[in-house]
């Protein structure tokens, strides 16, 4: 076995010298099951694989910026440039013709597309309308995935929902009202003042932001952090309550909001989270990597992904992959730290 390993190292070194394989592409990720735990009730198989075909005990070699980590449930992956051991992926046979940007974008797209649906046994979509795009695509839009497993499911007549980003489309908020939740809806762009849509749906013309200020895009519409909004609503929904479902669809502002939510500790009060993330693959690669790392930081904290789907109305051409792709993804998680204790 040692002889074979030495031959692999020698061959790799030779290819490096001939400039057939770039040193930058040999990024190494070690997946270990000891640094990330899943709820015992899930009972995931030890050979469960993510969409990239990587099991918990596999080594994953990907060409991606060192600051980006890919973390499947039950695994903790850290990228480094160490060349010991060197493992070359099976699909890297034509590396010489592939740019670093191509590899990074490909990895990021795969990461956002990873569904991890086995993490939730009962998942259901709430809301959504059948709409058609200019390109002729007809599909549901606006639906949000909710995990209904007993330890994380919103409990009717007790649940609280924060919904950021309405744009006059109330299907999700109304569905959660029918389910039995109090819904607090926010949108700064609608020309509608604060009002009660129904007995349990309350609308606020307010933006979610990383700082508190009294203007939004030069309009005199207040912007508030999640923690400030939570304090504002305490007289209505009570103090020290859990947000059973936090929906964020705020057209790229998520990239400044999510780090602030993490830093503030407000995720400790969120049981489930849904975010529509918006990507611009024409940006510098390091920007895309930073955005991927923000999503990873949520999962490193303890948010367990259970659903991911592309927004089919955001079809774009990905020149890096020479194929079409999507500029927006809807990703849903539950908080492994905020479970119902008496389920």
C-alpha positions as CSV (number, residue, x, y, z in Angstrom):
1,X,0.0,0.0,0.0
2,X,2.9,2.3,0.8
3,X,4.4,1.7,-2.6
4,X,1.2,2.6,-4.3
5,X,0.9,5.8,-2.3
6,X,4.4,6.8,-3.1
7,X,3.7,6.2,-6.8
8,X,0.7,8.5,-6.5
9,X,2.8,11.2,-4.9
10,X,5.5,10.8,-7.5
11,X,3.1,11.0,-10.4
12,X,1.4,14.1,-8.8
13,X,4.7,15.8,-8.4
14,X,5.6,15.1,-12.0
15,X,2.3,16.5,-13.2
16,X,2.9,19.6,-11.1
17,X,6.3,20.1,-12.7
18,X,4.8,19.7,-16.2
19,X,2.2,22.3,-15.2
20,X,-0.6,19.9,-16.0
21,X,-2.0,20.2,-12.5
22,X,-2.0,23.6,-10.8
23,X,-0.8,23.6,-7.2
24,X,-3.7,26.0,-6.3
25,X,-6.3,23.3,-7.2
26,X,-5.1,20.8,-4.7
27,X,-7.3,22.0,-1.8
28,X,-7.9,19.4,0.9
29,X,-10.9,18.8,3.0
30,X,-11.1,16.4,5.9
31,X,-14.6,15.3,6.9
32,X,-14.9,14.2,10.5
33,X,-18.1,13.2,12.4
34,X,-16.8,14.2,15.8
35,X,-17.2,18.0,15.5
36,X,-20.8,18.3,14.4
37,X,-23.8,16.5,15.9
38,X,-27.3,16.0,14.7
39,X,-30.4,15.4,16.9
40,X,-30.5,11.8,18.0
41,X,-34.1,11.4,16.9
42,X,-33.1,11.8,13.3
43,X,-31.1,8.6,13.1
44,X,-29.4,9.4,9.8
45,X,-27.5,6.5,8.3
46,X,-23.7,6.8,8.7
47,X,-23.3,6.5,4.9
48,X,-25.8,9.3,4.2
49,X,-24.5,11.3,1.3
50,X,-24.9,14.9,0.2
51,X,-25.7,15.9,-3.4
52,X,-22.0,15.9,-4.2
53,X,-21.8,12.2,-3.3
54,X,-19.5,12.7,-0.3
55,X,-20.2,10.5,2.7
56,X,-19.2,11.4,6.3
57,X,-16.0,9.3,6.1
58,X,-14.9,10.5,2.7
59,X,-12.2,12.9,1.9
60,X,-13.4,15.8,-0.3
61,X,-11.0,17.5,-2.6
62,X,-12.3,20.7,-4.0
63,X,-10.8,23.8,-5.6
64,X,-12.2,26.6,-3.6
65,X,-11.0,29.5,-1.7
66,X,-9.5,28.7,1.7
67,X,-12.1,30.8,3.4
68,X,-15.0,28.7,2.2
69,X,-16.0,25.6,4.1
70,X,-18.4,23.0,2.9
71,X,-20.2,21.4,5.8
72,X,-22.7,18.6,5.3
73,X,-24.7,17.6,8.3
74,X,-22.7,15.5,10.7
75,X,-19.4,16.6,9.1
76,X,-17.0,19.4,9.7
77,X,-14.9,20.2,6.6
78,X,-12.0,22.5,6.7
79,X,-10.1,23.5,3.5
80,X,-6.4,23.8,3.6
81,X,-3.6,23.9,1.0
82,X,-1.8,21.0,2.6
83,X,-0.6,18.4,0.1
84,X,-0.5,15.5,2.5
85,X,-2.2,13.4,1.5
86,X,-2.8,14.4,-2.1
87,X,-6.1,13.2,-3.4
88,X,-7.3,14.2,-6.9
89,X,-11.0,14.0,-7.6
90,X,-12.2,11.6,-10.3
91,X,-13.8,14.4,-12.3
92,X,-10.6,16.5,-12.5
93,X,-9.2,14.8,-15.6
94,X,-9.2,18.0,-17.6
95,X,-7.9,20.4,-15.0
96,X,-5.5,22.1,-17.4
97,X,-8.4,23.7,-19.3
98,X,-10.3,24.7,-16.2
99,X,-9.8,28.0,-14.5
100,X,-9.7,28.5,-10.7
101,X,-12.9,30.7,-11.0
102,X,-14.7,27.8,-12.7
103,X,-13.8,25.4,-10.0
104,X,-14.8,27.9,-7.2
105,X,-18.1,28.8,-8.8
106,X,-18.9,25.2,-9.4
107,X,-18.3,24.3,-5.8
108,X,-20.4,27.2,-4.5
109,X,-23.3,26.3,-6.8
110,X,-23.1,22.7,-5.5
111,X,-23.1,23.9,-2.0
112,X,-26.1,26.1,-2.4
113,X,-28.0,23.3,-4.2
114,X,-27.3,20.8,-1.5
115,X,-30.8,19.9,0.0
116,X,-29.9,17.6,2.9
117,X,-33.6,16.6,2.9
118,X,-33.0,13.6,5.1
119,X,-32.5,15.9,8.1
120,X,-36.3,16.5,8.3
121,X,-38.7,13.6,8.0
122,X,-41.8,15.7,7.5
123,X,-41.3,18.8,5.4
124,X,-44.1,20.8,3.8
125,X,-44.4,23.9,1.7
126,X,-46.6,26.8,2.9
127,X,-47.9,29.5,0.6
128,X,-46.9,30.2,-3.0
129,X,-48.7,31.1,-6.2
130,X,-48.5,29.6,-9.7
131,X,-46.9,32.3,-11.9
132,X,-45.3,32.4,-15.3
133,X,-42.0,34.2,-16.2
134,X,-41.1,36.2,-19.3
135,X,-39.2,33.2,-20.6
136,X,-42.3,31.0,-20.4
137,X,-41.6,29.1,-17.2
138,X,-44.7,28.3,-15.2
139,X,-44.1,27.2,-11.6
140,X,-44.9,27.9,-8.0
141,X,-43.2,30.9,-6.4
142,X,-43.2,32.2,-2.9
143,X,-43.7,28.9,-1.0
144,X,-41.6,28.3,2.1
145,X,-40.4,24.9,3.4
146,X,-41.3,24.2,7.0
147,X,-40.1,21.1,9.0
148,X,-43.0,19.6,10.8
149,X,-41.0,17.1,12.8
150,X,-42.4,17.3,16.4
151,X,-39.2,18.7,18.0
152,X,-39.1,21.7,15.7
153,X,-42.6,22.1,14.2
154,X,-44.5,25.4,14.9
155,X,-47.3,24.6,17.4
156,X,-50.7,25.9,16.3
157,X,-52.2,28.6,18.5
158,X,-48.7,29.1,20.1
159,X,-46.4,29.9,17.2
160,X,-44.8,33.2,16.2
161,X,-43.7,34.0,12.6
162,X,-41.6,36.9,11.4
163,X,-41.9,37.4,7.7
164,X,-39.6,39.9,6.0
165,X,-40.3,40.7,2.4
166,X,-43.9,40.7,1.2
167,X,-44.2,42.7,-2.0
168,X,-48.0,42.5,-1.9
169,X,-47.8,38.7,-2.0
170,X,-49.5,37.4,1.1
171,X,-49.9,33.7,0.4
172,X,-47.2,32.5,3.0
173,X,-48.4,34.9,5.7
174,X,-52.0,34.0,5.2
175,X,-51.1,30.2,5.2
176,X,-49.3,30.6,8.5
177,X,-52.3,32.5,9.9
178,X,-54.6,29.6,8.9
179,X,-52.1,27.2,10.5
180,X,-52.6,29.0,13.8
181,X,-49.6,31.4,14.2
182,X,-49.3,35.0,15.0
183,X,-47.6,36.6,11.9
184,X,-45.6,39.8,11.9
185,X,-45.0,40.9,8.4
186,X,-42.5,43.6,7.2
187,X,-41.8,45.4,4.0
188,X,-40.4,48.8,3.5
189,X,-41.1,49.0,-0.3
190,X,-44.9,48.7,-0.1
191,X,-46.9,51.9,-0.1
192,X,-48.9,50.6,2.8
193,X,-48.9,51.9,6.4
194,X,-48.8,49.8,9.5
195,X,-52.0,47.8,9.9
196,X,-53.6,44.6,11.0
197,X,-54.3,42.4,7.9
198,X,-56.3,40.0,10.1
199,X,-56.7,39.1,13.7
200,X,-53.3,37.4,13.7
201,X,-51.4,39.1,10.8
202,X,-49.8,42.4,11.6
203,X,-48.0,44.5,8.9
204,X,-45.2,47.0,9.5
205,X,-43.7,49.3,6.9
206,X,-40.2,48.7,8.1
207,X,-36.9,47.3,6.7
208,X,-34.7,44.6,8.3
209,X,-31.2,45.9,8.5
210,X,-27.8,45.6,10.3
211,X,-28.3,49.0,12.0
212,X,-31.1,51.0,13.4
213,X,-31.9,54.1,11.4
214,X,-35.0,56.1,10.4
215,X,-34.6,55.9,6.6
216,X,-34.5,53.2,4.0
217,X,-33.1,53.9,0.6
218,X,-33.4,57.7,1.3
219,X,-37.1,57.2,2.1
220,X,-38.4,58.0,5.6
221,X,-39.1,54.4,6.4
222,X,-37.4,53.0,9.5
223,X,-34.8,50.2,9.3
224,X,-34.2,48.1,12.4
225,X,-32.1,45.1,13.4
226,X,-33.8,41.9,14.3
227,X,-33.1,42.3,18.0
228,X,-34.6,45.8,17.9
229,X,-37.7,44.5,16.2
230,X,-38.0,41.7,18.7
231,X,-37.9,44.2,21.6
232,X,-40.5,46.4,19.8
233,X,-42.9,43.5,19.6
234,X,-42.5,42.2,23.1
235,X,-45.6,44.0,24.4
236,X,-47.6,42.1,21.7
237,X,-46.1,38.6,21.7
238,X,-44.5,38.6,25.1
239,X,-40.9,38.6,26.4
240,X,-38.4,35.8,26.0
241,X,-40.4,34.0,23.4
242,X,-39.1,31.9,20.5
243,X,-39.6,33.0,16.9
244,X,-40.9,29.7,15.5
245,X,-40.2,30.7,11.9
246,X,-38.2,33.5,10.5
247,X,-38.6,34.2,6.8
248,X,-36.1,36.5,5.1
249,X,-36.6,37.5,1.4
250,X,-35.0,41.0,1.2
251,X,-33.4,41.1,-2.2
252,X,-29.7,40.8,-1.5
253,X,-29.8,42.7,1.8
254,X,-29.5,39.3,3.5
255,X,-25.7,39.5,3.1
256,X,-25.5,42.4,5.6
257,X,-28.3,41.2,7.8
258,X,-27.3,37.6,8.5
259,X,-23.9,38.4,10.0
260,X,-25.5,40.9,12.3
261,X,-28.1,38.4,13.4
262,X,-25.4,35.9,14.2
263,X,-23.3,38.4,16.0
264,X,-26.2,39.7,18.1
265,X,-27.1,36.2,19.4
266,X,-30.7,36.5,18.0
267,X,-30.4,33.0,16.3
268,X,-30.8,31.6,19.9
269,X,-34.4,32.8,19.7
270,X,-35.1,31.3,16.2
271,X,-36.4,27.8,15.7
272,X,-36.6,27.7,11.9
273,X,-35.1,30.0,9.3
274,X,-35.8,30.4,5.6
275,X,-33.7,32.8,3.5
276,X,-33.8,33.5,-0.2
277,X,-30.2,34.2,-1.1
278,X,-29.3,36.2,-4.1
279,X,-26.1,35.7,-6.0
280,X,-24.2,37.7,-8.7
281,X,-21.7,35.4,-10.3
282,X,-20.3,38.3,-12.3
283,X,-18.9,39.6,-9.0
284,X,-15.3,38.9,-8.1
285,X,-14.9,35.3,-6.9
286,X,-13.9,36.4,-3.4
287,X,-17.3,38.1,-3.0
288,X,-19.1,34.8,-3.9
289,X,-16.8,33.0,-1.5
290,X,-17.6,35.4,1.3
291,X,-21.3,34.9,0.7
292,X,-20.9,31.2,0.8
293,X,-19.0,31.5,4.0
294,X,-21.9,33.5,5.6
295,X,-24.2,30.6,4.9
296,X,-21.6,28.2,6.2
297,X,-21.4,30.2,9.4
298,X,-25.1,29.7,10.0
299,X,-24.6,25.9,9.7
300,X,-21.5,26.0,11.8
301,X,-23.5,27.7,14.5
302,X,-26.1,24.9,14.6
303,X,-28.6,25.6,11.8
304,X,-29.4,22.3,10.1
305,X,-30.4,22.6,6.5
306,X,-33.4,20.5,5.4
307,X,-34.4,22.1,2.1
308,X,-32.9,24.0,-0.8
309,X,-34.4,24.9,-4.1
310,X,-33.5,27.3,-6.9
311,X,-35.7,30.2,-7.8
312,X,-36.6,29.1,-11.3
313,X,-37.4,32.7,-12.3
314,X,-33.7,33.6,-11.7
315,X,-32.3,31.6,-14.6
316,X,-28.9,32.9,-15.7
317,X,-26.0,31.8,-17.8
318,X,-23.0,30.6,-15.9
319,X,-20.1,31.1,-18.3
320,X,-17.8,29.5,-15.7
321,X,-19.7,26.2,-16.1
322,X,-20.8,26.7,-19.7
323,X,-24.3,26.0,-18.7
324,X,-27.4,27.7,-17.2
325,X,-27.8,28.3,-13.5
326,X,-29.8,30.3,-11.0
327,X,-29.1,33.6,-9.3
328,X,-31.3,32.9,-6.3
329,X,-31.8,29.9,-3.9
330,X,-34.4,29.4,-1.2
331,X,-32.7,27.6,1.7
332,X,-34.4,26.4,4.9
333,X,-32.9,25.3,8.3
334,X,-34.0,24.4,11.7
335,X,-32.1,25.3,14.8
336,X,-30.5,22.3,16.5
337,X,-30.1,24.4,19.6
338,X,-33.8,25.4,19.9
339,X,-35.8,22.2,20.1
340,X,-39.2,21.5,21.8
341,X,-38.1,19.7,25.0
342,X,-41.3,17.9,25.7
343,X,-41.8,16.3,22.3
